[in-house]
Amino acid sequence: MSQVVDLLHRYVYPVLNRSAALSELKPSDKGDYLALTCPSCGKRRAYIYKTGISIGCNRKNKCAYHKSLWDYVQERDHLTPSETLHRLVEDYAGLSLDSFSNEINLNKVNLDNFSSRF
């Protein structure tokens, strides 16, 4: 499993297009972060840092939403862990999973219970 986490952190997250991945949350560029509509409370108080891997809501006392980008995309799109990996790598990072075949053998990695909560 650490191979998947390493792949995400080393190659995928640095180039992932967070605006495209979270387009339904109406991202707007605020410098170091993107302001978002919170998927939980609906207020315009959520954010993700441009190099970040989690969405958070600044309404700490009323909402306090916090979820990893992986888990958000997986739940939003009703994907399996394997499909989530494909979506993040190929659709939002513009990379090909095939290009990582020397680093990770996806046929041997069990993603059934994988969650990227870190």
Backbone torsions as a table, in degrees:
resi	resn	phi	psi	omega
1	MET	NA	-32.9	-179.5
2	SER	-63.0	-23.4	176.2
3	GLN	-63.9	-39.7	179.9
4	VAL	-68.1	-44.7	178.6
5	VAL	-61.0	-43.3	178.2
6	ASP	-62.0	-44.9	177.8
7	LEU	-57.9	-46.4	-179.4
8	LEU	-62.0	-48.3	-175.5
9	HIS	-72.5	-36.4	-176.7
10	ARG	-82.0	-36.4	-171.1
11	TYR	-119.2	-38.6	-171.2
12	VAL	-85.3	-58.0	-175.5
13	TYR	-59.8	-36.1	179.1
14	PRO	-62.0	-26.5	-177.9
15	VAL	-114.4	2.7	-176.4
16	LEU	-65.4	132.7	179.2
17	ASN	-84.6	92.5	-176.9
18	ARG	-65.5	-32.6	178.0
19	SER	-63.3	-41.2	178.4
20	ALA	-70.5	-41.5	-178.1
21	ALA	-65.3	-27.4	-175.2
22	LEU	-120.4	29.3	-173.1
23	SER	-57.1	-32.6	-179.4
24	GLU	-69.6	-13.5	178.4
25	LEU	-94.6	9.6	176.6
26	LYS	50.8	61.9	-178.4
27	PRO	-65.5	139.9	172.6
28	SER	-132.0	136.8	-174.7
29	ASP	-70.9	124.6	178.8
30	LYS	-122.7	29.5	-179.7
31	GLY	96.7	-99.3	-179.0
32	ASP	-83.4	-10.2	-176.5
33	TYR	-142.5	168.6	173.9
34	LEU	-108.8	128.2	173.8
35	ALA	-80.7	139.0	-175.5
36	LEU	-134.1	159.8	166.7
37	THR	-81.6	128.7	-176.5
38	CYS	-66.2	129.0	179.4
39	PRO	-69.6	-13.7	-179.3
40	SER	-96.8	-56.0	-175.1
41	CYS	-96.9	-14.1	177.8
42	GLY	80.5	0.6	178.6
43	LYS	-84.6	155.6	-178.9
44	ARG	-83.9	54.5	-175.8
45	ARG	-125.5	5.9	179.3
46	ALA	-88.5	163.5	-177.4
47	TYR	-156.7	160.5	166.8
48	ILE	-144.3	132.4	176.6
49	TYR	-69.1	149.5	-176.9
50	LYS	-60.7	-23.6	175.3
51	THR	-109.4	9.0	-175.0
52	GLY	-82.1	165.7	179.8
53	ILE	-124.7	11.8	178.0
54	SER	-142.7	151.8	178.0
55	ILE	-101.2	135.9	177.8
56	GLY	-135.6	153.0	175.9
57	CYS	-108.6	132.7	-179.8
58	ASN	-76.2	-5.5	178.3
59	ARG	-83.9	69.7	-172.4
60	LYS	-59.3	-37.2	-177.5
61	ASN	-84.0	-20.6	-175.7
62	LYS	-112.3	-28.2	-176.3
63	CYS	-126.3	-64.0	179.2
64	ALA	60.5	28.5	177.7
65	TYR	-58.4	136.7	174.4
66	HIS	-154.1	125.4	-179.7
67	LYS	-152.7	144.3	176.9
68	SER	-68.1	153.5	177.6
69	LEU	-58.7	-42.1	177.5
70	TRP	-55.6	-54.4	-176.5
71	ASP	-64.6	-37.9	179.4
72	TYR	-62.2	-50.2	-179.3
73	VAL	-63.5	-41.9	-179.4
74	GLN	-62.1	-46.2	-179.8
75	GLU	-70.5	-43.3	-178.9
76	ARG	-59.3	-43.4	-174.4
77	ASP	-98.3	3.2	179.3
78	HIS	54.1	54.9	-175.6
79	LEU	-105.4	154.6	168.6
80	THR	-76.9	165.3	176.3
81	PRO	-57.2	-39.9	178.7
82	SER	-63.9	-42.7	178.0
83	GLU	-65.8	-35.0	177.8
84	THR	-64.3	-43.9	177.4
85	LEU	-58.7	-47.1	178.3
86	HIS	-60.2	-44.8	-178.4
87	ARG	-61.3	-47.5	-178.9
88	LEU	-66.4	-45.5	-176.8
89	VAL	-69.4	-52.3	-170.7
90	GLU	-88.0	-41.8	-176.0
91	ASP	-82.8	-40.5	-172.7
92	TYR	-104.9	-19.7	175.7
93	ALA	-104.4	-12.6	178.4
94	GLY	69.4	26.8	-179.8
95	LEU	-110.9	167.8	176.4
96	SER	-111.8	128.9	177.1
97	LEU	-59.8	-30.6	178.8
98	ASP	-60.1	-30.1	-178.4
99	SER	-70.3	-10.9	179.6
100	PHE	-104.7	12.8	-175.9
101	SER	-62.1	-25.5	176.8
102	ASN	-75.2	-24.2	-177.0
103	GLU	-95.8	-30.9	-175.5
104	ILE	-145.8	131.8	176.5
105	ASN	-98.7	98.2	-175.2
106	LEU	-65.0	-21.3	177.4
107	ASN	-70.4	-22.9	-179.1
108	LYS	-99.1	-6.7	-178.8
109	VAL	-94.2	124.5	177.7
110	ASN	-90.0	109.6	-179.5
111	LEU	-97.9	5.6	-173.4
112	ASP	-53.7	-42.1	-177.7
113	ASN	-110.9	18.7	-176.7
114	PHE	-74.8	132.9	172.3
115	SER	-136.6	137.6	-176.2
116	SER	-97.7	51.5	-179.5
117	ARG	-88.1	85.6	176.9
118	PHE	-147.0	NA	NA
